[in-house]
Amino acid sequence: MTTLTQPASNTLSLNYILRPRSNRLAPNRVTVKCVYAFEPSSLGIGSNRADWQSSCAILSSKVVSEEKPSSSSNSAGNNGSAADNIAAVNGHKTAVTDLDLVPVNGIADSSKPLPPKPLTISDLSPAPMHGSQLRVAYQGVPGAYSEAAAGKAYPNCEAIPCDQFEVAFQAVELWIADRAVLPVENSLGGSIHRNYDLLLRHRLHIVGEVQLPVHHCLLALPGVRKEYLSRVISHPQALAQCEHTLTKLGLNVAREAVDDTAGAAEFVAVNRLRDTAAIASARAAELYGLQVLADGIQDDPSNVTRFVMLAREPIIPRTDRPFKTSIVFAHDKGTSVLFKVLSAFAFRNISLTKIESRPHRNRPIRLVDDANVGTAKHFEYLFYVDFEASMAEVRAQNALAEVQEFTSFLRVLGSYPMDMTPWTPSSRGN
Ligand SMILES: O=C(O)C(=O)C[C@]1(C(=O)O)C=C[C@@H](O)C=C1
């Protein structure tokens, strides 16, 4: 399998190797080029769900239509059409005519239609479209912490590596993946702002969260010693999480940021770099044949990254277990707006677990004229708030109704079960 990539501004290239269900067959590589219609400058305000669903349908049909082959074989040398390949990506058999529509489950007379089946609770939550393994997009390459998070969120899933966060979002929107699992904050490094911005630009829903203890190792080629190193490379968050330990280890060498931790390990291994170490997981060391020079180098043993799971459809909020809800809003004109918004939660005993502000890209600055003094420049923000309540609770609905009065824009990003797994400090293997 390769990594999904995004080369041009509004063109998405999906390089994908289709792993056949049978191990005896060689995998097919697919490159799909399609134009996507999501307007990055728009906050998505005003576009409703129906619009979004129809864009999705148009997009998926573009994926299939744009790469209809003129000849009978593609660049990878396989003979199937791109449409067939996409059908296969989505877990269908090859062409539509191949679909097996005959009921087989013990019905003797197949000419009689099956009686309608009652809906079950699992019909109401988003399920994989292809009826098999859940495909989960993550940013990075195998061995990345995000891959481990995908496995924790969805055991036995098929994890799909993507080279950028944006591509992971698009993989779900284009039905290449069923879910995306993306980091939003780390206990040492803080928020991953890029994903906050992308949450707003895309129309996916948060359907869950997982917290992953992150245990970093210093990795180098076999035989390399610390004294040989002139550079340490890793994801910027990982470099930040190990800053003091690196200094304590005497590694006052250049630190360079790359796209992900496992990618750093792969880079050292592939280029046989004897002067460079990577900060990555023990699993990355195994995958790329590196030795562990130092183990557990994060500055705090309780280093944890929180990831959110994203899907095309929201889940139905419940009240039988602890739920969290994530919202984003822009405040309206007036005084003490932020205070009023936050008090809507406080008066209802709803705890906030996180508040983050990001520049309001559509309206970054508000100029306020004061006749005597001059012009004040107010920075405008979008506020992201997580609170501990389910949207199925009346108190949460009332709080949001009140919040709406003070805000010019409000969107619920998702209402989802809280990760309540018992706390375990980071251990090797993550
Ligand atoms: O580079 C990786 O391995 C990732 O999964 C990314 C990431 C991040 O974005 O914060 C995830 C967890 C760790 O905090 C370090 C890096």
The ligand as a Gaussian input file, in Angstrom:
#p B3LYP/6-31G(d) Opt

LIG

0 1
 O        4.127000      11.477000      13.399000
 C        3.373000      10.660000      13.919000
 O        3.734000       9.519000      14.232000
 C        2.002000      11.060000      14.188000
 O        1.152000      10.215000      14.284000
 C        1.694000      12.509000      14.370000
 C        1.780000      12.979000      15.807000
 C        1.165000      14.412000      15.930000
 O        0.709000      14.986000      14.972000
 O        1.171000      14.921000      17.051000
 C        0.969000      12.113000      16.657000
 C        1.344000      11.774000      17.902000
 C        2.587000      12.286000      18.504000
 O        2.167000      13.319000      19.363000
 C        3.524000      12.839000      17.511000
 C        3.154000      13.072000      16.257000

